[in-house]
Every structure is written in structure tokens, then in C-alpha cells.
Amino acid sequence: MTKGAVALVLHAHLPYVRSTQPGSLEEDWFFQALIECYLPLLGVLEHNDDDAATAPKITIGLSPTLLSLLDDDELRNRFPNWLEARLQLLPEAEPSLRHAAVHLAWTIERHRQSWLDCNGDLIGRFARLQQRGVVDLLTCGATHGYLPLLRQNPEAIRGQLRTAVREHQRLIGERPLGIWLPECAYYEGLDRWMRDAGLRYAVLDGHGLLHAHPRPRYGVYAPICSRNGVAFFGRDSDATLPVWSAKDGYPGDPQYREFHRDLGWDLPLEKLEPLGLKEPRPLGLKLHRVTDHTLSLDQKQPYAPDIAAERIRQHAQHYLRGRRQQLEQLAATMQINPLLVAPFDAELFGHWWFEGPAFLNELFKQGPTEGIQFTRLRDVLQTAGQLQLCDPCPSSWGQGGFHNYWLNETNAWVVSEWDRAGEAMVRRCSRGVGREQDLDLLRQAARELLLAQSSDWSFILRAGTTTDLARNRIKRHLERFWLLMAAIDDNESLPHGWLEEVQMDDRLFPLIQPLDWAMVHRETMQR
């Protein structure tokens, strides 16, 4: 076995896209992630968990908003009908796509049975995998808030982290020790708030470690420890580029499934009307292959699952041999065993890259033969000796490695809105309330503030996709926040039935604690 190990880290996250309307775009986002990513991922991990000696080892972050969606009974009850509607559309594909359509129907049926067998309890399945030592489950910011842009009110950081830890413990059954920092974004002093929430380790982009002070002796190939007692792991670009890059990596192979061509675009509108659609849109029914990047979508060829399966085996072997070569070269120059940390969005595996879960399955199957050991971040820290003391560098894994993707001409307007609302929340939570009904209002205001802070909406504004939805989400949560605060501060009455409607829409974080936003003395912050 090659000295050292590979730590695969997946970040599973969706914004809180709960919708009361069946057939909504937000519902599609969640259900497509279920059938394409989370169910296949669980299947891979559970299938390979028979032998403790060769069981997979992986770290997975489950964001609190995703956990809230997975825990929602109404969404769980709607999912089977959503699947059935798509299965009924597959026979409508043209004859040249029949083989790909049959394969996709078989895949959906298999995962649907997996869903039915557990009664939709994916949270319980993830928790059992952690109990068996297969998975190390991380939390995230409560609503994936971009923490460096919330630091104007440090209590907002504390609210994001403490709420996340509390919700993780409620649903998983144990407190998380590690966190996937939203967008891997770090700023000086954030480790104080991580420690305050009981969080002990996180992943940063490579330059978060490479530009740490002092510079780490082993670069990104060993964790460091901050002066506040929090460990940080650095992303290794060589271990991630072959997997995440659609242009230069495996997902762009001509034999793999094409993401952008969808049956929802190809079928006539009358075939989509039973789904309640008034215009074409992606349905998660993709039957073509990449073919050639220079071709337009209407020139893509039918997907051939058998050929793609062989490419998966070849690419997994290529990836493992590349990591073995890396580890052997590093081991020759390091006095400790090297670690390659490979973090990815979980949705890459299955949603963006259909073959991704099968690729992971091949990695775990071929790993022992190729001399590669996989590990969890938690296990690394439990067996590591003393870590080098370093202060991480401010960073993110966004474009350019810093904060500009979430702070630019398309979305900078929201930062001042966060600051103003955050300051009002801190003032009110520091003073407290005198009536029980006001405490209920304050709890809901905290939920609305957290939901408005989601980095997903800022990302969408910058990316230019579904921008109206993102802008409306931000404004809706802020408007609700200010109405709730006015009802508390000025004793203004709320419209009849309004509060009940809001509580039905945004019914996450039942254990939320307004005291998390109470003012912190600035000298405490400097410790």
C-alpha cells in the first residue's frame, strides 16, 4: 500500500427551495438532486460497506437547509408522483434514443425502490453510515451564508454557525466536529466563531494554506492548526482537476451523458402539459452523450450506457494511478505520510456528471488493487501528531480565489441590506422581548434573516441564471424580516393569517435561539 492517503470530501447542499406548489422549478431542483445525486451516492456507499477492511472512507458535508428539505414530510410525499410523471414521458423519446431511455427508466426505478425501502429517510441512512465509520458528516453555515460578507455583525456569524450545529445534532443525532465553510470562504478571526460553536476542522482552498502565516512546511499535504485550536485542510488541485473540470477532466469525455440536452426541451408542449408546464424546461431526462464539444446541442448523439461504463472503469484507474504517483513522490520528501484532500460539490456526482456515482464506486473497488487508501478528515486528526501552528489566509474557492464572485456589480447591493438587518437583529436580541408571542415573532425573524443571507442567491445573480427568482427570494425574506421586527418593536399588527402562512413557508430550524444574536463584547472577539 502506498504511503499516505486520499481524502474525498463532498459538499451536499441546496438552498431552502421548499415550495408548496407541485411542479415548481424549486421542487425540480430538489427532486432532481435526490434521484441523480443523493440516492445514487447512498447506494454506492452502502453497497461497498460489507467488509470493514475495504469499506469506503469519505467525508460528506450536509448543509442544514438540505437536511431541512430531506426532513420535510410534504416533499417526501410528493416525490414518488414526480418520478412517475417522468417515467411516463420516457417512452415519448424518438426511436434512436430508445436504448438510452430504457436505461434511464431502469436507473430511476432502481433508485425509486431504494427510496421506498427506507420510506424516504435519507437522513437516517447517512447517520448510520457515520455510525459504521464509513462517512464523516460535516455541517455548514445554517443557510450557506457567505461568512466574510457577514462579518460586520459578528453575531450574524455566530447565528449561522450555532444554528447549523444545533440543527445537525437534532437530525443526525450527534454534534458535528467539522464544517464545510460556505464556498470554503475564510477571513481572519473566523476560527474564533468556529471554536465557539464547537467546530474543530474545515477545508480551505489551497491558497488558504499556502499563504498562511507562517507558511506550512508541508503545504496542502498536511493539516495545520490555527492559534484558536481549529484544524484546516487544503484542497489539492492535482487531485481535483481531473474530476471537476468539464473541459479538461473526465466529465467532458465524448461517451459520457450530455448535461444540457434534455427531453423537456425536445418534446412538444402538449406532451408537457400533464406536468402543469406552460413552456419547455429541463426535466432531468437526458438521453444524449457529449459527443463533441464543438457540436451544437441538436447534433449530439444518443447516449450508450455500456460504452460509458467502460470509460468509467478506465478513468477511475487513471485517477488512482495519478494519485499513487503523487503520493510516492511526496512520501520521498516528507517526514510524515502525505494527504491529498479532494473536495467537490456532491451534486457534481450524478447531477452535473451522470456517471459520477459509478466513478466513485470504481474508485473504492479499485483502490486496494492500485495501492490507494482513502480516509476521512476526522480519522486524519485522530491519528495525526502535533500539527503546525499557522494562521490561515483569507480565501475562498470561488473565481480568483477570493470574494469577488459574491461581491460585484450584480449583487453588492445585498450586503448593506444584510448589515442593516443584522444590526437590527442584534439590538433586539440583546434587549430581549417582554411577551411570549414576541419571542415567537423573533424566532421567525431569525429564520427570515438567515434565509436572506444564503450565498446561493448572490451566486445566481452573478451567474445570470434565474436572476428574478434569486432577487425575489432575497427581497421576500427581508420584507418578512422587517414586518416581524416592526410587529415586535412598534407593536404593529400583522395581516390576518400572514404569520401562519410565513411559518408554513419557512418552517425550518425549530430549535432556533435568538440569544445567538445577542451582542458580543468586542474584547471577547479579540481572544
C-alpha positions in Angstrom: 0.0 0.0 0.0 1.3 3.4 -1.0 2.3 5.7 2.0 -0.3 8.4 2.6 -4.0 8.7 1.8 -6.6 10.4 -0.3 -9.5 12.3 1.5 -12.5 12.7 -0.7 -14.8 15.5 0.6 -18.2 16.1 -0.8 -20.4 19.1 0.0 -24.1 18.3 -0.3 -26.1 21.5 -0.4 -29.3 23.0 -1.7 -30.7 26.4 -0.7 -34.1 26.2 1.1 -36.2 25.7 -2.1 -39.2 24.3 -0.3 -42.2 25.0 -2.4 -45.9 24.4 -1.7 -46.6 24.2 -5.4 -46.1 20.8 -7.1 -44.3 21.2 -10.4 -42.4 24.3 -9.4 -38.9 25.0 -10.6 -37.6 24.9 -7.0 -39.2 21.5 -6.5 -37.4 20.2 -9.6 -34.1 21.4 -8.1 -34.6 19.3 -5.0 -36.1 16.2 -6.6 -33.5 16.1 -9.4 -30.8 16.2 -6.8 -32.5 13.3 -4.9 -32.7 11.0 -7.9 -29.5 11.9 -9.6 -27.1 12.5 -6.6 -28.1 11.7 -3.1 -29.8 8.3 -3.7 -27.1 7.0 -6.0 -24.4 8.2 -3.6 -26.0 6.4 -0.7 -26.3 3.3 -2.9 -22.6 3.3 -3.6 -21.6 3.7 0.0 -24.0 1.1 1.3 -23.2 -1.4 -1.4 -19.5 -1.3 -0.6 -19.9 -1.4 3.2 -19.9 -5.2 3.6 -16.2 -5.6 4.6 -14.8 -3.2 7.2 -11.3 -3.7 5.8 -12.3 -2.4 2.3 -15.3 -0.2 3.2 -15.3 3.3 1.7 -14.0 6.2 3.7 -15.4 9.6 2.7 -16.2 13.0 4.3 -19.6 14.5 3.4 -21.0 17.9 4.4 -24.8 18.0 4.7 -26.0 21.6 4.8 -28.7 22.4 7.3 -31.0 23.7 4.5 -30.6 20.4 2.6 -31.3 18.5 5.8 -34.5 20.5 6.3 -35.6 19.6 2.8 -34.8 15.9 3.4 -36.8 16.0 6.6 -39.9 17.6 5.1 -42.8 15.2 5.0 -44.8 17.1 2.4 -41.9 17.0 -0.1 -41.2 13.3 0.7 -44.9 12.5 -0.1 -44.7 14.4 -3.5 -41.5 12.8 -4.7 -42.9 9.4 -6.0 -45.5 11.2 -8.1 -42.8 13.5 -9.6 -40.8 10.4 -10.5 -43.8 8.6 -12.1 -44.6 11.6 -14.3 -41.1 11.5 -15.7 -41.2 7.7 -16.2 -44.3 8.2 -18.3 -42.6 10.7 -20.6 -39.6 8.5 -21.4 -41.4 6.3 -23.9 -42.1 9.5 -25.9 -38.4 9.8 -26.9 -37.7 9.2 -30.5 -36.7 5.6 -31.6 -32.9 6.4 -31.9 -33.0 7.2 -28.1 -34.9 4.1 -27.1 -31.9 2.2 -25.6 -30.8 5.3 -23.5 -34.5 5.8 -22.4 -34.8 2.2 -21.2 -31.5 2.5 -19.3 -32.6 5.8 -17.7 -36.0 4.3 -16.7 -34.2 1.3 -15.2 -31.9 3.7 -13.2 -34.9 5.7 -11.9 -36.8 2.6 -10.9 -33.8 1.3 -9.0 -33.4 4.5 -7.0 -37.2 4.8 -6.5 -37.2 1.4 -4.9 -34.3 2.5 -2.7 -36.4 5.4 -1.7 -39.4 3.3 -0.9 -37.4 0.7 1.0 -36.3 3.4 3.5 -39.6 5.4 3.4 -37.6 8.4 2.2 -35.4 8.5 5.3 -32.2 9.5 3.7 -31.0 11.3 6.8 -31.2 8.1 8.8 -29.1 6.3 6.1 -26.4 9.0 6.2 -26.4 8.8 10.0 -26.0 5.0 10.0 -23.1 5.3 7.6 -21.4 7.6 10.0 -22.0 5.2 12.9 -20.3 2.5 10.9 -17.3 4.6 10.3 -17.8 5.0 6.5 -18.7 8.6 6.4 -17.6 11.7 8.4 -20.6 14.1 8.3 -19.8 17.8 8.4 -22.2 20.7 8.9 -22.2 24.0 7.0 -23.4 27.6 7.7 -27.1 27.4 8.6 -28.2 28.8 5.3 -24.9 28.7 3.5 -24.3 32.4 4.2 -21.0 33.8 2.8 -19.4 34.4 6.1 -16.7 37.0 5.2 -19.5 39.3 3.9 -21.5 39.0 7.2 -18.7 39.9 9.5 -19.9 43.5 10.0 -22.1 42.0 12.7 -20.1 39.2 14.3 -23.2 37.9 16.0 -24.6 37.1 12.5 -21.6 34.7 12.1 -22.4 33.1 15.5 -26.1 32.8 14.5 -25.2 31.0 11.3 -22.8 28.5 13.0 -24.7 27.8 16.2 -28.0 27.3 14.4 -26.2 24.9 12.0 -24.7 22.8 14.8 -28.0 22.6 16.7 -29.9 21.5 13.6 -27.3 18.9 12.6 -27.4 17.4 16.1 -31.2 17.4 16.1 -31.5 15.5 12.8 -28.3 13.4 12.7 -28.2 12.5 16.4 -24.7 13.8 17.3 -22.9 17.1 17.2 -20.7 17.8 14.2 -17.0 18.3 14.7 -16.2 19.6 11.3 -17.7 22.1 8.9 -17.8 22.8 5.2 -17.4 26.6 5.3 -19.8 28.0 2.7 -17.8 28.4 -0.6 -14.7 27.5 1.5 -14.6 31.1 2.4 -12.4 32.2 5.3 -11.5 35.5 6.9 -9.1 36.4 9.8 -10.7 35.5 13.1 -13.4 33.2 11.8 -11.8 30.3 13.7 -12.9 32.0 16.9 -16.5 31.6 16.0 -15.9 28.1 14.7 -14.4 27.2 18.1 -17.3 28.9 19.9 -19.8 26.6 18.0 -17.7 23.5 18.9 -16.3 23.1 15.4 -12.8 21.8 15.1 -11.9 21.5 11.5 -12.7 22.6 7.9 -11.4 22.6 4.3 -10.0 25.7 2.6 -8.9 26.2 -0.9 -5.2 25.6 -1.5 -4.0 29.2 -1.1 -5.8 29.4 2.2 -2.9 27.2 3.5 -0.2 28.1 1.0 -0.3 31.7 2.1 -0.8 31.0 5.8 1.5 32.6 8.3 4.0 31.1 8.8 3.9 29.2 5.5 3.1 25.5 6.3 6.1 23.2 6.0 4.2 20.6 4.0 1.9 23.0 2.0 -1.5 21.5 1.4 -0.4 17.9 2.1 -0.9 18.1 5.8 -3.4 19.9 8.0 -2.5 22.9 10.0 -3.8 24.2 13.3 -4.8 27.8 13.9 -4.0 29.7 17.1 -7.6 29.2 18.2 -7.3 25.5 18.1 -9.1 24.8 14.8 -7.5 22.5 12.1 -7.6 23.3 8.4 -7.1 21.1 5.4 -6.1 22.5 2.0 -7.5 21.5 -1.4 -5.1 19.8 -3.7 -5.6 21.0 -7.3 -3.9 17.9 -8.9 -6.4 15.6 -7.1 -9.4 17.7 -8.1 -8.9 19.0 -11.6 -9.4 15.7 -13.4 -12.8 15.2 -11.8 -14.4 18.7 -11.7 -13.3 20.2 -15.0 -15.9 19.6 -17.7 -13.4 20.9 -20.3 -10.1 19.2 -19.2 -11.4 16.5 -16.9 -13.3 13.2 -17.2 -16.9 14.6 -17.3 -16.2 16.0 -20.7 -15.5 12.6 -22.3 -17.4 12.2 -25.5 -19.0 9.0 -24.3 -20.5 10.5 -21.1 -24.0 11.8 -20.8 -24.6 15.4 -22.1 -26.0 17.6 -19.3 -27.6 20.4 -21.3 -29.7 18.4 -23.8 -32.9 17.4 -22.1 -36.1 15.7 -23.2 -38.0 18.7 -21.7 -36.6 20.9 -24.4 -37.3 18.3 -27.2 -40.9 17.2 -26.6 -43.8 19.2 -28.0 -45.6 21.3 -25.4 -48.7 19.2 -25.4 -46.7 16.3 -24.0 -45.6 18.5 -21.1 -49.0 19.9 -20.2 -49.9 16.9 -17.9 -47.0 18.2 -15.7 -48.6 21.6 -15.5 -45.9 23.2 -17.6 -46.8 26.1 -19.9 -43.4 26.3 -21.5 -40.5 23.8 -22.1 -37.9 23.4 -19.4 -35.4 20.7 -18.3 -36.9 17.7 -16.6 -33.8 15.7 -15.7 -34.4 13.3 -18.7 -31.1 13.4 -20.6 -30.6 10.8 -23.4 -27.7 12.1 -25.4 -23.9 12.0 -25.0 -21.3 14.7 -25.0 -20.2 13.6 -28.5 -18.0 16.6 -29.3 -17.7 20.0 -27.5 -17.7 21.8 -30.9 -21.2 20.5 -31.8 -24.4 22.3 -31.1 -26.9 20.5 -28.8 -29.1 19.4 -31.7 -26.1 17.5 -33.1 -25.5 15.4 -30.0 -25.6 11.6 -30.5 -27.6 9.1 -28.4 -26.1 8.0 -25.1 -24.6 4.5 -25.0 -24.6 3.3 -21.3 -22.4 0.2 -21.9 -19.6 2.2 -23.6 -19.8 4.9 -20.9 -19.4 2.2 -18.2 -16.1 1.0 -19.7 -14.8 4.6 -19.8 -15.7 4.9 -16.1 -13.5 2.0 -15.2 -10.7 3.4 -17.3 -10.9 6.9 -15.8 -11.1 5.5 -12.2 -7.9 3.6 -12.8 -6.2 6.6 -14.4 -7.2 8.8 -11.4 -5.9 6.3 -8.9 -2.6 5.8 -10.6 -2.2 9.6 -10.8 -2.7 9.8 -7.0 -0.4 6.9 -6.4 2.4 8.7 -8.3 1.7 11.9 -6.4 1.8 10.2 -3.0 5.0 8.3 -3.9 6.8 11.5 -4.9 5.6 13.3 -1.8 6.4 10.5 0.6 10.0 10.6 -0.6 10.4 14.2 0.6 8.1 14.3 3.7 8.8 13.1 7.2 5.1 12.3 7.6 2.6 10.5 5.4 1.2 12.9 2.8 -2.5 13.6 2.5 -4.3 14.5 -0.7 -7.5 16.4 0.0 -10.0 16.4 -2.9 -13.2 18.4 -2.1 -16.1 18.7 -4.5 -19.7 19.7 -4.7 -21.6 16.5 -4.1 -24.0 17.4 -6.9 -21.2 17.0 -9.4 -21.6 13.3 -8.9 -24.8 12.4 -10.6 -26.4 15.7 -11.4 -23.8 17.5 -13.4 -21.8 14.4 -14.2 -24.2 11.5 -14.6 -21.5 8.9 -14.3 -20.0 10.4 -11.1 -21.5 8.0 -8.6 -20.3 5.0 -10.7 -16.9 6.6 -10.9 -16.8 6.8 -7.1 -17.9 3.2 -6.9 -14.9 2.2 -9.1 -12.5 4.3 -7.0 -13.5 2.3 -3.9 -13.4 -1.0 -5.7 -10.1 -0.4 -7.5 -8.4 1.5 -4.6 -6.9 -1.5 -2.8 -5.6 -3.0 -6.1 -3.9 0.3 -7.1 -2.4 0.7 -3.6 -4.6 3.8 -2.6 -6.0 4.2 0.9 -9.0 6.5 1.4 -9.6 8.3 4.7 -11.9 10.6 6.5 -10.9 14.0 7.8 -11.9 13.1 11.3 -9.7 10.0 11.1 -6.7 12.0 10.0 -6.9 14.3 13.0 -7.4 11.4 15.4 -4.1 9.7 14.2 -2.0 12.8 13.5 0.7 14.0 15.8 1.2 17.7 16.6 0.0 20.0 13.8 2.0 23.0 12.7 0.6 26.2 14.2 -0.4 28.6 11.4 -2.9 31.4 10.7 -4.8 30.6 7.5 -5.0 33.2 4.8 -8.4 34.8 3.8 -9.6 32.9 0.8 -12.5 31.1 -1.0 -12.7 28.5 -3.7 -14.5 31.0 -6.0 -13.2 32.5 -9.2 -9.9 34.1 -8.5 -9.8 32.5 -5.0 -11.2 35.5 -3.1 -14.6 37.1 -2.6 -15.4 38.9 -5.9 -17.9 36.3 -7.2 -20.2 37.2 -4.2 -19.3 40.9 -4.2 -19.6 42.6 -7.5 -21.8 45.0 -9.5 -24.6 42.4 -9.8 -25.0 41.5 -6.1 -23.1 44.1 -3.9 -26.4 45.8 -3.1 -27.5 43.0 -0.8 -24.5 43.3 1.6 -25.7 46.6 3.0 -29.2 45.0 3.4 -27.7 42.2 5.4 -25.7 44.6 7.5 -28.8 46.7 8.3 -31.0 43.7 9.1 -28.2 42.1 11.1 -27.7 45.2 13.2 -31.4 45.4 14.0 -31.5 41.7 14.9 -28.5 42.2 17.3 -30.1 45.2 19.0 -33.4 43.4 19.5 -31.9 40.1 20.7 -29.7 42.0 23.1 -32.6 43.8 24.7 -34.9 40.7 24.7 -38.7 40.8 24.5 -41.4 41.0 27.1 -44.1 38.9 25.7 -44.2 35.2 24.7 -45.8 36.0 21.3 -43.0 38.4 20.6 -40.5 35.6 21.2 -42.2 33.6 18.5 -42.0 36.5 16.2 -38.3 37.0 16.9 -37.6 33.3 16.2 -39.3 33.7 12.8 -37.4 36.9 12.2 -34.2 35.0 12.8 -35.2 32.4 10.2 -36.0 35.1 7.6 -32.7 36.8 8.3 -30.8 33.5 7.8 -32.7 32.7 4.6 -31.9 36.1 3.2 -28.2 35.6 3.8 -27.9 32.5 1.6 -24.9 32.8 -0.7 -26.8 30.9 -3.4 -28.9 33.9 -4.4 -25.8 36.1 -4.7 -24.2 33.4 -6.8 -27.2 33.2 -9.1 -27.2 37.0 -9.5 -23.6 36.9 -10.6 -24.0 33.9 -12.9 -27.0 35.4 -14.6 -29.3 32.4 -14.3 -32.9 32.6 -12.9 -31.9 36.0 -11.5 -35.6 37.1 -10.9 -36.1 34.1 -8.7 -32.9 34.9 -6.7 -33.7 38.6 -6.3 -37.3 37.8 -5.3 -36.1 35.3 -2.7 -33.8 37.9 -1.1 -36.4 40.6 -1.1 -39.2 38.3 0.2 -37.2 37.2 3.2 -36.0 40.7 4.0 -39.6 42.1 3.7 -40.8 39.4 6.1 -38.0 40.1 8.5 -38.8 43.8 8.7 -42.5 43.2 9.1 -41.8 40.9 12.0 -39.4 43.4 13.6 -42.0 46.1 13.3 -44.6 43.9 15.0 -42.2 43.5 17.9 -40.6 46.9 18.2 -43.6 49.1 17.3 -46.4 46.7 18.2 -47.8 46.9 14.7 -50.4 44.2 13.9 -49.7 41.7 11.2 -52.2 41.0 8.4 -54.7 38.2 9.4 -53.2 34.8 8.6 -49.9 36.3 7.4 -47.8 34.8 10.2 -49.2 31.4 9.8 -48.5 31.5 6.1 -44.9 32.6 6.6 -44.4 29.9 9.3 -45.7 27.3 6.8 -43.4 28.5 4.0 -40.2 28.9 6.1 -40.6 26.2 8.7 -37.0 25.2 9.3 -34.8 25.3 12.4 -37.4 24.5 15.1 -34.7 24.9 17.8 -33.5 28.3 16.7 -32.3 30.5 19.6 -32.5 34.4 19.3 -29.9 34.6 22.1 -27.3 33.5 19.5 -27.6 37.0 18.0 -27.2 38.8 21.4 -24.4 41.4 21.4 -20.9 40.1 22.0 -18.4 42.3 23.8 -15.6 43.3 21.4 -12.9 42.3 23.8 -14.3 38.7 23.6 -13.9 38.8 19.8 -10.2 39.5 20.1 -9.3 36.5 22.2 
